[in-house]
Amino acid sequence: MRAYLVTVALCALAFSLANASDPAPLQDFCVALKAKDYSDSAVFVNGKFCKDPEQAKADDFFFKGLNKPGNTDNRVGSNVTTVNVDQIPGLNTLGISLARIDFAPYGLNPPHTHPRATEILVVLEGTLYVGFVTSNPDNRLFTKVLNKGDVFVFPVGLIHFQFNVGKTNAIAIAALSSQNAGVITIANAVFGSDPPINPDVLTKAFQLDKNVVEHLQKLF
């Protein structure tokens, strides 16, 4: 009898853990409303209010312009064009989004994380040096040089980057396992926070001279 009760308890625990993730959508779609269209009858789902399904139209599931290159004339030489729930309202609750990444020669998509998504990236043009770093304490670096048609995966939440090692422009498309993956660019978050982090904290954390920290904070 005791063994039976233990088995039942373990099965119940396993079932509860298996259902600890976000549930699947309970309807065909839940098109997000823009803030100006909110009403008292709107339902709050996954951060977005939803319109009446009867009022949904094809444009709610459509985005035009991913063929257009982004402007890479900036300090890092890259540009990310996101296609998430803010651009396609019909993505709401569906757990997927897209991005186009353009790189100037030697352009960089700096080290960053997506707190809510795994990313899978395919190179359309050019050659990219990509990689990610595992969590503490190992901090293992996984890198690969990708050419046209190559695919690489960046696990959810891990710091990763893409660097154009070629002398020509590069283009990549990334798919993410969230309607709104979020992004934290490490240097911007650490040295460009608002208000700024106390320089003494960063001096000790990065083992840098305080003047260097203050200079970096001015840059970001």
DOMARNU-470353 format. One record per residue (C-alpha): residue number from 1; chain; y, x, z. Coordinates in nm, 4 decimals. Each point is the difference from the previous one (the first is absolute). Example, Ala and Ser with C-alpha at 12.3 -4.5 7.8 and 13.67 -1.06 7.14 Angstrom:
BEGIN
  num  cadena     north      east        up
    1       A   -0.4500    1.2300    0.7800
    2       A    0.3440    0.1370   -0.0660
***
This chain:
BEGIN
  num  cadena     north      east        up
    1       A    0.0000    0.0000    0.0000
    2       A    0.2372    0.2832    0.0897
    3       A   -0.0687    0.1724   -0.3342
    4       A    0.0704   -0.3283   -0.1806
    5       A    0.3343   -0.0438    0.1770
    6       A    0.1000    0.3594   -0.0762
    7       A   -0.0862   -0.0506   -0.3679
    8       A    0.2043   -0.3195   -0.0171
    9       A    0.2948    0.1709    0.1706
   10       A   -0.0103    0.2958   -0.2410
   11       A   -0.0172   -0.2331   -0.3010
   12       A    0.2968   -0.1973    0.1299
   13       A    0.1971    0.3221    0.0509
   14       A   -0.0835    0.1244   -0.3491
   15       A    0.1036   -0.3330   -0.1503
   16       A    0.3325    0.0057    0.1825
   17       A    0.0723    0.3558   -0.1160
   18       A   -0.0942   -0.0848   -0.3580
   19       A    0.2592   -0.2763    0.0013
   20       A    0.2769    0.2048    0.1592
   21       A    0.1722    0.0733   -0.3319
   22       A    0.2414   -0.2260   -0.1856
   23       A   -0.1705   -0.3162   -0.1209
   24       A   -0.0342   -0.0806   -0.3672
   25       A    0.2543   -0.2433   -0.1490
   26       A   -0.0847   -0.3621    0.0771
   27       A    0.1521   -0.1322   -0.3219
   28       A    0.0295    0.1135   -0.3613
   29       A    0.3437    0.1536    0.0508
   30       A    0.3028   -0.0078    0.2274
   31       A    0.3043    0.0838   -0.2133
   32       A    0.2731    0.1598    0.2118
   33       A    0.3382   -0.1664    0.0264
   34       A    0.3229    0.1952   -0.0032
   35       A    0.2085   -0.0317    0.3160
   36       A    0.2529   -0.2255   -0.1716
   37       A   -0.2777   -0.2483   -0.0803
   38       A   -0.1354   -0.0337    0.3559
   39       A   -0.0331   -0.3537    0.1287
   40       A   -0.1080   -0.1641    0.3246
   41       A   -0.3358   -0.0811   -0.1582
   42       A   -0.0799    0.3567   -0.1126
   43       A   -0.3041    0.1720    0.1496
   44       A    0.0294    0.3584    0.1294
   45       A   -0.2918    0.2062   -0.1375
   46       A   -0.0324    0.3809    0.0024
   47       A    0.3748    0.0484    0.0315
   48       A    0.0990   -0.2364   -0.2799
   49       A    0.0652   -0.3735   -0.0152
   50       A   -0.2032   -0.1786   -0.2672
   51       A    0.1150   -0.2529   -0.2564
   52       A   -0.1797   -0.3239   -0.0689
   53       A   -0.2942    0.0923   -0.2312
   54       A    0.0981   -0.2885   -0.2247
   55       A    0.3301    0.1793   -0.0688
   56       A   -0.1607    0.3352   -0.0954
   57       A    0.0519    0.1233   -0.3552
   58       A   -0.1263    0.2838   -0.2173
   59       A    0.3099    0.2125    0.0687
   60       A   -0.1037    0.0145    0.3687
   61       A   -0.2898    0.2213   -0.1094
   62       A    0.1862    0.2089   -0.2577
   63       A    0.1998    0.3247   -0.0128
   64       A    0.1561    0.1565   -0.3080
   65       A    0.1140    0.3567   -0.0494
   66       A   -0.2634    0.2379    0.1367
   67       A    0.0070    0.1730   -0.3392
   68       A    0.3538    0.1221    0.0721
   69       A    0.0302    0.3491    0.1534
   70       A    0.1716    0.0316    0.3360
   71       A    0.3033    0.2226    0.0560
   72       A   -0.1204    0.3386    0.1274
   73       A    0.3476    0.1545    0.0225
   74       A   -0.0107    0.0569    0.3765
   75       A   -0.0749    0.2740    0.2536
   76       A   -0.3798   -0.0352   -0.0221
   77       A   -0.0265   -0.0750   -0.3720
   78       A   -0.2078   -0.3160    0.0286
   79       A    0.0429   -0.3754   -0.0014
   80       A   -0.2281   -0.2757    0.1300
   81       A    0.0201   -0.3453   -0.1581
   82       A   -0.1741   -0.2402    0.2379
   83       A   -0.1589   -0.3271   -0.1031
   84       A   -0.0795   -0.1752    0.3267
   85       A    0.0502   -0.3446    0.1494
   86       A    0.3773    0.0395   -0.0280
   87       A   -0.0282    0.0321   -0.3789
   88       A   -0.2980   -0.2331   -0.0541
   89       A    0.0110   -0.2843    0.2553
   90       A   -0.3509   -0.1058   -0.0984
   91       A   -0.1400    0.3162    0.1626
   92       A    0.0647   -0.1518    0.3419
   93       A   -0.3238    0.0025    0.2101
   94       A   -0.2009    0.1610   -0.2831
   95       A   -0.0031    0.3524    0.1450
   96       A    0.0840    0.2026   -0.3094
   97       A    0.3024    0.1612   -0.1681
   98       A    0.0912    0.2604   -0.2594
   99       A    0.2424    0.2852   -0.0614
  100       A    0.1071    0.2175   -0.2900
  101       A    0.0920    0.3579    0.0919
  102       A    0.2076    0.2105   -0.2398
  103       A    0.0341    0.3752    0.0396
  104       A    0.2436    0.2429   -0.1580
  105       A   -0.1428    0.3488   -0.0636
  106       A   -0.0908    0.1379    0.3445
  107       A    0.1001   -0.3304    0.1550
  108       A   -0.1482   -0.0992    0.3349
  109       A   -0.0955   -0.3248    0.1686
  110       A    0.0521    0.1471    0.3484
  111       A   -0.2523   -0.0185    0.2849
  112       A   -0.0122   -0.3607    0.1194
  113       A   -0.2319   -0.2651    0.1383
  114       A   -0.0725   -0.3643   -0.0717
  115       A   -0.0627   -0.1598    0.3411
  116       A   -0.1688   -0.3087   -0.1459
  117       A   -0.1876    0.1153   -0.3097
  118       A   -0.2451    0.2298   -0.1678
  119       A    0.1309    0.1317   -0.3322
  120       A   -0.1908    0.0754   -0.3199
  121       A    0.1949    0.1932   -0.2621
  122       A   -0.0648    0.0612   -0.3702
  123       A    0.1929    0.2532   -0.2086
  124       A    0.1278   -0.1341   -0.3329
  125       A    0.1875    0.3096   -0.1155
  126       A    0.0387    0.3562    0.1237
  127       A   -0.1664    0.2070    0.2705
  128       A    0.0341   -0.0732    0.3721
  129       A   -0.0977    0.2005    0.3050
  130       A   -0.0861   -0.2627    0.2627
  131       A   -0.1386   -0.0008    0.3511
  132       A   -0.0259   -0.1587    0.3420
  133       A   -0.0376    0.1262    0.3575
  134       A   -0.2420   -0.1498    0.2515
  135       A    0.1011   -0.1065    0.3513
  136       A    0.0029    0.2193    0.3114
  137       A   -0.1607    0.2199    0.1141
  138       A   -0.1537    0.1234   -0.3274
  139       A    0.2985   -0.0485   -0.2356
  140       A   -0.2217    0.0860   -0.2967
  141       A    0.1739    0.0251   -0.3371
  142       A   -0.1724   -0.1544   -0.3035
  143       A    0.1612    0.0918   -0.3339
  144       A   -0.0712   -0.0355   -0.3686
  145       A    0.1750    0.0739   -0.3284
  146       A   -0.0012   -0.3176   -0.2086
  147       A    0.0383   -0.0274   -0.3747
  148       A    0.0431   -0.3007   -0.2260
  149       A   -0.2599   -0.2652    0.0837
  150       A   -0.0966    0.1514    0.3373
  151       A   -0.0136   -0.2183    0.3119
  152       A    0.0475    0.0874    0.3678
  153       A   -0.0132   -0.2034    0.3230
  154       A    0.2303    0.0359    0.3024
  155       A   -0.1503   -0.1666    0.3117
  156       A    0.2140   -0.2461    0.1928
  157       A    0.2582    0.1484    0.2360
  158       A   -0.0572    0.3678   -0.0889
  159       A    0.2822    0.2319   -0.1066
  160       A   -0.0207    0.0709   -0.3730
  161       A    0.2053    0.1309   -0.2919
  162       A    0.0111    0.0442   -0.3776
  163       A    0.1634    0.2977   -0.1737
  164       A    0.0539    0.0467   -0.3729
  165       A   -0.1175    0.3535   -0.0739
  166       A    0.0665   -0.0315   -0.3732
  167       A    0.3004    0.0844   -0.2142
  168       A    0.0182   -0.3563   -0.1384
  169       A    0.0543   -0.3413    0.1533
  170       A   -0.2923   -0.1676    0.1749
  171       A   -0.0855   -0.3651    0.0612
  172       A   -0.2464   -0.1552    0.2428
  173       A   -0.0950   -0.3524    0.1002
  174       A   -0.1012   -0.0746    0.3582
  175       A   -0.1783   -0.3088    0.1299
  176       A    0.0265   -0.0793    0.3718
  177       A   -0.2124   -0.2221    0.2210
  178       A    0.2910   -0.1995    0.1404
  179       A    0.2543   -0.2443   -0.1369
  180       A    0.2604    0.2177    0.1768
  181       A   -0.1460    0.3407    0.0850
  182       A    0.3105    0.1433    0.1634
  183       A    0.0971    0.3650   -0.0340
  184       A    0.1068    0.2644    0.2519
  185       A    0.1315    0.3169   -0.1647
  186       A   -0.0561    0.2653    0.2642
  187       A    0.3115    0.2135   -0.0487
  188       A    0.2284   -0.3036   -0.0301
  189       A   -0.1455   -0.1634    0.3104
  190       A    0.0121    0.3130    0.2157
  191       A    0.3279    0.1565   -0.1121
  192       A    0.1801   -0.3079   -0.1294
  193       A   -0.0655   -0.2593    0.2709
  194       A    0.2828   -0.2289    0.1077
  195       A    0.1129    0.0868    0.2603
  196       A   -0.1103    0.3644   -0.0298
  197       A   -0.2814    0.1356    0.2152
  198       A    0.1292    0.2398    0.2633
  199       A   -0.0032    0.3476   -0.1670
  200       A   -0.1612    0.1465    0.3133
  201       A   -0.3042   -0.2199   -0.0629
  202       A   -0.0352    0.1173   -0.3596
  203       A    0.0727    0.3616    0.0904
  204       A   -0.2945    0.0032    0.2375
  205       A   -0.2287   -0.2140   -0.2180
  206       A    0.0446    0.2115   -0.3138
  207       A    0.0663    0.3318    0.1759
  208       A    0.3219    0.0449   -0.1963
  209       A    0.3411    0.1359    0.0840
  210       A    0.2313   -0.2816    0.1097
  211       A    0.2481    0.0898   -0.2745
  212       A   -0.2741   -0.0507   -0.2600
  213       A   -0.0833   -0.3431    0.1463
  214       A    0.3630   -0.1064   -0.0021
  215       A    0.0338    0.1204   -0.3594
  216       A   -0.3053   -0.2035   -0.1039
  217       A    0.1369   -0.3073    0.1743
  218       A    0.3178    0.0306   -0.2044
  219       A   -0.2045    0.0155   -0.3207
  220       A   -0.1832   -0.3240    0.0758
***
